[in-house]
Amino acid sequence: LQELMRILFDHLEESLPEADKVRVKDIYTGSLAQEVKCLKCENRSIREECFADLNIPVDGFDGIISSLSAFIAPESLSGENKYHCEKCNELVDARKQIRLRKLSQIMILSLGRFRMNWEREDGVREKITDRFTFPQEL
């Protein structure tokens, strides 16, 4: 479905006059920043990007509120997953976090409803069929 949506928006963008392209982008495009903060020198690396949809995890969550909270929660980068700080010029412990900068008027949330089952030797992909709730309004 995500791919179909992207193809649809690409074709819309190609066929619409410039003013309408801007209007469609304003309605369906948001922006976020991925921030990594070095815990040694506190240097921040920020990468801004636009999005048409957000891929929200379903596995382990009962609904969209808890899933969105986890999506934007800080993540620790340590141990074997240390961050290379350009200022310190070494691998350091860091904190990574997604910050939603601008929400689109119509937000498309893609539910990540599949997981890999590595307990099987063929590593089969399984669909998550647990109950997942969302309110009328966010």
Secondary structure, 3 states (H helix, E strand, C coil): CHHHHHHHHHHHHHHCCHHHHHHHHHHHCEEEEEEEEECCCCCEEEEEEEECEEEEECCCCCEHHHHHHHHHCCEEECHHHCEEECCCCEEECEEEEEEEEECCCCCEEEEECEEEECCCCCCEEEECCCCCECCCCC
